Amino acid sequence: MQILFCSSEASPFAKTGGLADVAGSLPEALHELGCDVRIFMPLYRGVREKMPVLRPLGNSPRITVGPHDYQVFFWQGSTLSGIPVYFLEKDEFYDRSYLYGDPVRGDYEDNPERFITFSRAVRHVCEAAGWHPSIFHLHDWQTGPAAAYLRFNRPRDPRLAGSATVFTIHNIAYQGVFPAAFFPMLDLPPHTWSPRGIEYWGQCNLLKAGIVYSDFVTTVSPRYADEITTADFGFGLDGVLREREKDLKGILNGIDTKIWNPRTDAFLSKTYDENDLSGKKSCKLALLKRLEFAQDTFEFPLLGMIGRLAAQKGFDLLAQILPELMKLPVNLVILGTGDASIEQTIREKEKLFPNRLKFINSYDEQMAHMIEAGSDIFLMPSRYEPCGLNQMYSLRYATIPIVHATGGLDNSVTDILLCPESGTGFKFYKYEAQSFLEKIKSALELFSHSRKWEKMQKRAMAQDFSWTRSAKRYLAIYDQLLKQERTQQ
């Protein structure tokens, strides 16, 4: 099976978030399963720095974008495992310090043109490579127009015959909505400017283009697939998604089990596995000492929290419960950056409890691993979470998660209070501070029963969150689509 991944970012070449992890890791898993998979992405300045040696790919085509006629260039590199990676060179658009916008000035004003160009280049890069995939796997709003181009070109291009498009939504809050003046630049049939096309309240919605014109839509967890068809979570596109419900599926993302592996993790003071958890106690002690917690609290359960400081991640709930939480026999470590007002709130609380609350206002990869391994309990009270990764890291490291039952958090954690024999963590079901605090108290109660706690830890470590598991589910979708295409021909 030949699969082209089209993404505005992919690890390790360029990354701002979880999209890059998926676009970098899922192709590797599909490659290991025997697929001919390749990646297409822009040639950013940061990519040039990481990949100084690239070879030219094919000719230098001209691409029409609205009134403009751009000459572009294609380059080829590869991942460490040998997966071909194609890069689109257009320095006017991609030779910049940041992928989507400047931290001070905000999003780049020409983002529509940048990613319309990228979407139009999808067919051209296949021609340059002399390779025509059976599956085009598109990701997020930056590739939404590509779904439309492939749909409308398929009947008149025999090289696209029998192919299919899969479009993945990583976070529906980011939609690529732009003024109607950009519609002529898309060069799509006039009828696409309608509520059943890409028009969205008088504006262009590029994510909507991906949803409407792809053959199948996926998102990053089964629960999130249900949630985005509702008014509460659909960000205005719930009706469009309900129309596509039979072609919509959620597949839980995987994690990199080579990087996140307590048996081999070089960041840890001592490694461990499900057969011998003694190393986890050593990791906790090392973390407590490094962060200078009060020595007389070393036996307290250690709660960890890592993430972007934003209301979406549940820090508003944490702020509400901190006074009550600090009355309990617990220590708490928080790692993250983000909203200045949340930073200030946590700093103020840290001053009140300097020996038992530690706030690390940065992102430190080593510290993230140390917190995952050294904590007893991980807090992840997100208001919404399409997939989430830290709860899966926590389970792998025998750190019991407490999560809000939303999105991928709900799919990846089994509530011990509802399923005593198979539970791997704790869930609260109403997004309320008191519900969150009550689940923490329930966890502390179970923590005092060491044998029951250890059984749950071992169940947690036995969960399979590998990308191989996810890749097999995607393969089933690809196979289904190709069978349908063959039937229709």
C-alpha positions in Angstrom: 0.0 0.0 0.0 1.4 3.4 -1.0 0.6 6.3 1.4 1.6 9.9 1.2 1.4 11.8 4.5 0.8 15.6 3.9 1.4 17.7 7.0 2.5 21.2 7.8 4.9 19.7 10.4 6.4 16.4 11.3 8.9 15.3 13.9 11.9 15.5 14.0 12.0 18.1 11.2 9.6 20.7 12.5 7.3 20.7 15.5 4.9 23.0 17.4 2.6 20.3 18.9 1.0 16.9 18.7 0.4 17.1 15.0 4.2 16.7 14.4 4.3 13.7 16.7 1.6 11.9 14.7 3.0 12.9 11.3 6.4 11.7 12.4 5.5 8.5 14.3 2.6 7.0 12.4 4.4 6.7 9.1 7.2 4.8 10.9 4.7 2.3 12.3 3.1 1.9 8.9 6.6 1.4 7.3 7.3 -1.4 9.8 4.0 -3.0 8.8 5.2 -3.1 5.2 3.7 0.0 3.7 5.4 2.2 1.1 4.8 5.4 3.1 6.3 8.9 2.4 6.0 12.3 4.0 5.4 15.7 2.3 5.9 19.0 4.2 7.2 22.6 3.7 10.9 23.3 3.7 11.1 25.6 6.7 14.3 27.4 7.8 14.6 25.1 10.8 14.4 22.0 8.4 17.4 23.4 6.5 19.4 23.7 9.7 18.6 20.1 10.7 18.9 18.6 7.2 21.8 20.5 5.5 22.2 17.8 2.8 19.1 17.3 0.7 18.9 16.2 -2.9 16.7 17.9 -5.6 13.6 16.0 -6.7 12.4 16.3 -10.3 11.9 19.5 -12.1 10.8 22.9 -10.7 7.1 23.2 -11.6 5.1 26.4 -11.6 2.0 26.4 -9.4 -0.9 28.8 -9.9 -2.4 30.3 -6.8 -5.1 32.9 -7.6 -3.5 35.6 -9.7 0.1 34.3 -8.9 2.2 31.9 -10.8 4.9 30.6 -8.4 7.9 28.5 -9.3 8.6 26.0 -6.5 11.3 23.4 -5.9 11.1 20.0 -4.3 13.8 18.3 -2.2 14.2 14.9 -0.8 15.6 13.6 2.5 14.7 10.7 4.7 14.0 9.6 8.2 16.6 7.5 10.1 14.6 4.4 9.1 14.8 5.3 5.5 11.3 6.7 4.9 11.4 9.3 2.0 10.5 12.8 3.0 9.7 15.4 0.4 10.1 19.1 1.1 8.4 22.0 -0.7 10.8 25.0 -1.2 9.3 28.4 -1.5 11.5 30.7 0.6 9.1 33.6 0.3 6.7 31.5 2.4 8.7 29.1 4.5 12.1 30.6 5.1 11.0 32.1 8.5 11.9 31.6 12.1 8.5 30.3 13.1 6.0 27.9 11.4 2.7 29.8 11.6 3.4 33.2 13.2 5.6 35.4 15.2 5.1 35.2 19.0 4.8 39.0 19.2 3.0 39.9 16.0 0.7 36.9 15.8 -0.2 34.6 12.9 1.4 35.4 9.5 -1.1 37.4 7.4 -0.2 35.3 4.3 -0.9 31.9 6.0 -3.8 31.2 3.6 -1.6 31.7 0.6 1.2 29.7 2.2 -0.9 26.6 2.8 -3.0 26.9 -0.4 0.3 26.7 -2.2 1.3 23.7 -0.1 -2.0 22.0 -0.8 -1.7 22.7 -4.6 1.8 21.2 -4.6 0.6 17.7 -3.4 -0.1 16.4 -6.9 3.0 18.1 -8.3 5.3 16.4 -5.8 4.0 13.0 -6.8 4.8 13.8 -10.4 8.3 14.9 -9.4 8.8 11.7 -7.5 7.3 9.5 -10.3 5.2 7.9 -7.6 1.5 8.0 -7.2 0.0 6.9 -3.8 -3.2 5.0 -3.4 -3.9 6.9 -0.1 -3.4 10.6 0.5 -3.4 11.1 4.3 -4.0 14.8 5.0 -3.7 16.5 8.4 -5.4 19.6 9.8 -6.6 22.8 8.1 -3.2 23.5 6.4 -4.0 20.6 4.0 -7.8 21.0 3.8 -7.7 22.5 0.3 -5.7 19.4 -0.9 -8.8 17.3 -0.2 -10.8 19.5 -2.6 -8.1 19.5 -5.3 -7.8 15.7 -5.2 -11.6 15.3 -5.3 -12.1 17.5 -8.3 -9.0 16.3 -10.3 -9.6 12.6 -9.7 -12.1 12.1 -12.6 -9.7 13.7 -15.2 -6.4 12.4 -13.9 -5.9 8.7 -14.5 -2.9 8.7 -12.0 -5.4 9.5 -9.3 -7.8 6.7 -10.3 -8.5 4.3 -7.5 -6.9 6.6 -4.9 -8.6 7.8 -1.7 -8.1 10.7 0.8 -8.2 10.4 4.6 -8.3 13.7 6.6 -7.3 13.8 10.2 -8.5 16.5 12.7 -6.0 16.9 15.5 -7.8 19.8 17.3 -11.0 21.2 15.9 -10.5 24.5 17.6 -7.9 25.4 14.9 -9.8 25.7 11.6 -7.9 28.0 9.3 -10.8 30.6 8.9 -10.0 33.5 6.5 -11.9 36.3 4.8 -14.0 35.5 1.7 -11.5 37.5 -0.4 -9.2 34.5 -0.3 -11.7 32.2 -2.1 -10.6 33.2 -5.7 -7.1 32.2 -4.6 -8.3 28.6 -4.0 -9.3 28.3 -7.7 -12.1 25.9 -6.8 -15.4 25.5 -8.7 -17.9 28.3 -7.9 -20.4 25.9 -6.3 -17.9 25.1 -3.5 -18.6 28.6 -2.1 -21.7 27.5 -0.2 -22.7 26.2 3.2 -22.2 22.7 1.9 -18.7 23.6 0.7 -16.0 25.7 2.3 -18.1 28.8 3.0 -18.4 29.3 6.8 -20.5 32.3 7.9 -19.3 34.4 5.0 -15.6 33.3 5.3 -13.4 30.5 4.0 -12.9 27.6 6.3 -10.0 25.4 5.2 -10.6 22.7 7.9 -14.1 22.4 6.6 -12.7 21.8 3.1 -10.9 18.8 4.4 -14.0 17.5 6.2 -16.3 18.0 3.2 -14.1 16.8 0.4 -12.1 13.9 1.8 -13.3 10.3 1.5 -12.9 9.6 5.2 -12.4 11.7 8.3 -10.5 10.6 11.4 -9.6 12.2 14.7 -7.3 11.3 17.5 -9.5 9.4 19.9 -12.9 7.6 19.7 -14.5 9.8 22.4 -13.3 13.0 20.6 -15.0 11.7 17.4 -18.3 11.7 19.3 -17.7 15.0 21.1 -17.0 17.0 17.9 -20.4 16.1 16.5 -21.9 18.1 19.4 -22.5 21.8 19.8 -20.3 21.9 23.0 -17.2 20.6 21.3 -17.7 21.0 17.5 -16.6 24.7 17.4 -19.3 25.5 14.9 -18.6 22.4 12.6 -20.7 19.9 14.5 -23.5 19.9 11.9 -21.0 19.3 9.1 -19.5 16.4 11.0 -22.9 14.9 11.8 -23.5 14.7 8.1 -20.3 12.7 7.7 -20.8 10.5 10.8 -20.7 7.3 8.8 -17.3 8.3 7.5 -15.9 9.6 10.8 -13.8 7.5 13.2 -11.6 8.2 16.2 -8.3 6.4 16.5 -6.3 6.9 19.7 -2.9 8.2 19.0 0.1 6.2 20.1 3.3 7.2 22.0 6.9 6.7 21.2 7.6 3.6 23.3 11.3 3.9 22.6 11.6 7.3 24.1 9.0 6.8 26.8 10.2 3.5 28.4 11.0 3.2 32.1 13.2 0.1 31.3 15.6 2.1 29.3 15.0 5.8 30.0 18.4 7.6 30.3 16.9 10.5 32.1 16.1 8.4 35.2 18.3 7.8 38.2 17.2 4.2 38.1 15.2 2.3 35.5 12.4 -0.2 36.3 9.6 -2.3 34.9 6.4 -4.0 35.9 8.3 -6.9 37.5 10.4 -4.7 39.8 9.0 -1.3 40.8 11.8 -0.5 43.2 13.5 1.7 40.7 10.4 4.0 40.7 10.9 4.7 44.4 14.5 5.7 43.7 13.2 8.0 41.0 10.8 9.6 43.4 13.5 10.2 46.0 15.9 11.7 43.4 13.1 14.1 42.3 12.2 15.1 45.8 15.8 15.9 46.6 16.5 17.7 43.4 13.5 20.0 43.9 14.2 20.4 47.6 10.9 19.3 49.0 10.8 19.2 52.8 12.4 16.0 54.0 9.7 15.2 56.5 7.2 15.0 53.6 9.1 12.5 51.5 6.6 9.8 52.4 3.7 11.9 51.2 2.2 10.9 47.8 3.8 13.1 45.1 1.4 14.6 42.6 2.7 15.7 39.2 1.3 17.9 36.5 2.9 18.8 33.1 1.3 20.9 30.4 0.7 24.2 28.7 -0.6 26.6 31.3 -4.1 27.3 29.9 -7.7 27.0 31.1 -8.2 24.2 28.6 -5.7 22.1 30.5 -7.7 22.4 33.7 -5.4 24.8 35.6 -8.5 26.9 36.5 -9.7 23.9 38.5 -6.3 23.4 40.1 -6.2 27.0 41.2 -9.6 26.6 42.9 -8.6 23.5 44.8 -5.0 24.3 45.8 -5.9 25.8 49.2 -7.8 22.6 50.1 -5.3 20.3 48.4 -2.4 21.7 50.4 -4.2 20.8 53.6 -3.8 17.1 52.6 -0.6 15.1 53.1 0.6 15.5 49.5 3.4 17.2 47.6 2.8 18.7 44.2 5.2 19.5 41.3 4.0 21.5 38.2 6.0 21.9 35.0 4.9 24.2 32.2 4.7 27.6 30.5 1.8 29.6 29.1 -0.8 32.0 30.3 0.8 34.8 32.4 -2.2 35.0 34.8 -2.0 31.2 35.5 1.7 31.5 36.0 1.2 34.3 38.5 -1.5 32.3 40.4 0.7 29.3 40.8 3.7 31.4 41.8 1.6 33.0 44.6 0.5 29.5 45.8 4.1 28.3 45.7 5.1 31.1 48.1 2.4 30.0 50.5 3.6 26.3 50.4 7.3 26.5 49.5 8.3 23.1 50.9 5.4 21.2 49.3 4.6 22.9 46.0 7.2 23.3 43.3 6.6 25.2 40.1 9.1 24.9 37.2 8.1 27.6 34.7 9.9 26.2 31.6 9.8 23.1 29.5 12.6 20.8 30.4 12.7 17.3 28.7 14.7 15.7 31.4 12.5 17.1 34.1 9.4 15.9 32.3 10.7 12.3 32.3 11.7 12.7 36.0 8.3 13.9 37.0 6.5 11.1 35.0 8.7 8.5 36.8 9.0 10.1 40.2 5.4 11.0 40.8 2.9 8.7 42.4 -0.1 10.4 40.8 -0.5 12.4 37.7 -3.1 15.2 37.4 -4.7 15.8 34.0 -8.0 17.7 34.5 -8.4 19.0 31.0 -11.6 20.7 30.0 -11.3 19.0 26.7 -8.5 16.9 25.3 -8.6 15.5 21.7 -6.1 12.7 22.6 -3.6 13.6 25.3 -0.2 12.0 25.7 0.9 12.6 29.3 -1.8 10.2 30.7 -0.3 7.5 28.5 3.2 8.3 29.5 2.0 8.2 33.1 0.4 4.7 32.7 3.6 3.4 31.1 5.6 4.8 34.1 3.2 3.3 36.8 2.1 6.8 37.7 -1.6 6.7 38.3 -3.5 9.4 36.4 -6.5 11.4 37.6 -8.3 12.7 34.5 -11.4 14.5 33.4 -13.4 12.0 31.4 -13.2 13.7 28.0 -11.6 12.9 24.6 -8.6 10.6 24.7 -8.4 10.8 28.4 -11.6 8.9 28.7 -10.5 6.3 26.1 -7.1 5.6 27.6 -7.9 5.5 31.4 -10.1 2.9 33.0 -11.8 4.1 36.2 -10.7 2.0 39.2 -13.8 3.0 41.1 -16.1 1.7 38.4 -13.9 -1.3 37.4 -12.1 -2.5 40.5 -10.5 -5.5 38.7 -9.3 -3.7 35.6 -9.0 0.0 36.6 -5.8 1.9 35.7 -6.7 5.4 37.1 -9.4 7.8 38.3 -11.9 9.8 36.4 -14.2 12.7 37.3 -17.2 13.2 35.1 -18.3 16.8 35.8 -15.9 19.6 35.0 -16.0 21.0 38.5 -13.4 21.8 41.1 -15.1 19.8 43.8 -15.4 16.7 41.6 -11.7 16.9 40.8 -10.7 17.3 44.5 -12.9 14.3 45.5 -11.1 12.1 43.0 -7.8 13.1 44.4 -9.0 12.2 47.9 -10.2 8.8 46.5 -6.7 8.2 45.0 -5.0 9.1 48.3 -7.2 6.6 50.1 -6.3 3.8 47.7 -2.6 4.8 47.8 -2.6 3.9 51.5 -3.4 0.3 50.5 0.0 -0.5 49.0 -0.8 -4.0 47.6 -3.9 -2.7 45.8 -2.0 0.3 44.5 0.8 -1.9 43.1 -1.7 -4.1 41.3 -3.1 -1.1 39.6 0.3 0.2 38.7 1.2 -3.1 37.0 -2.1 -3.1 35.1 -1.3 0.4 34.0 2.1 -0.6 32.7 0.6 -3.5 30.7 -1.5 -1.2 28.5 -0.6 -1.0 24.8 -0.2 2.5 23.6 2.2 1.7 20.8 1.9 3.3 17.4 1.7 -0.2 15.9 -1.7 -0.6 17.5 -2.9 2.7 16.0 -1.3 1.9 12.6 -3.2 -1.3 12.2 -6.5 0.6 12.7 -5.5 3.1 10.1 -4.6 0.3 7.7 -8.1 -1.2 8.1 -9.6 2.2 7.0 -7.2 2.5 4.1 -8.0 -1.0 2.9 -11.8 -0.4 3.2 -11.5 2.8 1.2 -9.5 1.2 -1.6 -11.9 -1.7 -1.8 -14.8 0.8 -2.2 -12.9 2.7 -4.9 -12.3 -0.5 -6.9 -15.9 -1.5 -6.6 -17.0 1.9 -7.9 -14.7 1.8 -10.9 
